[in-house]
């Protein structure tokens, strides 16, 4: 049932900055609750990091490609009295991932738990019992970390104290790799069951083991794909928001927050237009929201020095490409792990070095959805985790060399004839994350999800410096990833309603 909507003249207004999953979901929720919402997007269409690139008949999802916890999407539509099936179509992906190792071996897993156990028995039979215990522990982490805490704000330290016993019981002081190694002995399988933090910007050797819940979250609801790509979900959300009466402002970057007496009063666009509001929700990068949109005197807690001391996620180097040749043996999601694991991650996260080797995520949506490419063609993107802009790398010079190394590697080992069958191509580098996507230090996922930057220690969903300023997205609680940012939208909705009535 739709919420009662008072006449427009008496509605309270909310400005939402950024139209990624978090911003769009927040805008829909608040519009459904009866607020008049203005949604501002700097680019020419919705999506933020989930932007859809279209060229030469190919469609490339710019950002997230793994959809889990689909109920978080569905409830946006059902909450507005709509049927999500009328807006987009999700289909299951199986296997979830195929993991390729440097020695030619591989492992894959999906929803069929018996098949996963069969492959473990073949790959490392002595680890089958440990795997079963790992799953049970991951389930307990999932039930607390996701079902109970992911959509709850941590605004006071006492909120954190209440969950400390659970965090200790779940051994969240361990890292994800330590969590996996406690149950799995085979060194390659340890990689299989510890790579998930990379999907949300974390180093498995540093990320709190709370993120082990991702493995069980996938098991609980599966891994899904939207026909037409992630961009089709964004388009559906944009359509719903418009139908609900929301105002969308494309090609409208926000230059600053309008702040009076340490209270958000609206936004000022880059063109100089002032848009008043009773509250502001930022889905933009949290660090850049404070550093670029708020005057220093209005953010005594989130000073420039404090923000610069925080640890930030790695960045990403992405090549989108289409081929006239098809590669039916390549799965929808393929993880290609190089010989070095911990050493490579140390180079990326700590030393900020671009190594000569790499590990890759190869996405082939045409394995599930041929409409992403012209008939008889294949659509791909390949992603390499790389250091953020603290590295000092000049990507204008290094990008072509790094691109060549990756494409030659794929041509030789996975996509024979690739270089002779390219139809179209585009790059996304850390410099693009820093400029076009406007993320601080060109990060792919905002703050690194280590323990001391999680829950209460992460920038709060309600600003500690400015009243009526709220956050949704990767940089606030609960963190990056589509389930995380959609959960942050639920938190933002509830906080706005509590503060504004």
Secondary structure, 3 states (H helix, E strand, C coil): CCCCCCCHHHCCEEEEECCCHHHHHHHHHHHHCCCEEEEECCCCCCCHHHCEEEECCEEEECCCCCECCCHHHHHHHHCCCCCHHHCCCEEECCCCEEEECCCCCEEEECCCHHHHHHHHHHHHHHHHHHHHHHHHHHHHHHHHHCCCCCCCCCCCHHHHHHHHHHHHHCCCCCEHHHHHHCCCCCHHHHHHCCHHHHHHCCCCCCCEHHHHHHHHHHHHHCCEEECCCHHHHHHHHHHHHHHCCCEEECCCCEEEEEEECCEEEEEEECCCCEEECCEEEECCCHHHHHHHHCCHHHCCCCCHHHHHHCCECCEEEEEEEEECCCCCCCCCEEEECCCCCHHHHHHHHHHCCCCCCCCEEEECHHHCCHHHCCCCCEEEEEEEEECCHHHCCCHHHHHHHHHHHHHHHHHHHCCCCCCCCEEEEEEECHHHHHCCCCCHHHCCCCECCCHHHCHHHCCCCECCCCECEEECCCCCCCCCCHHHHHHHHHHHHHHHHHHHC
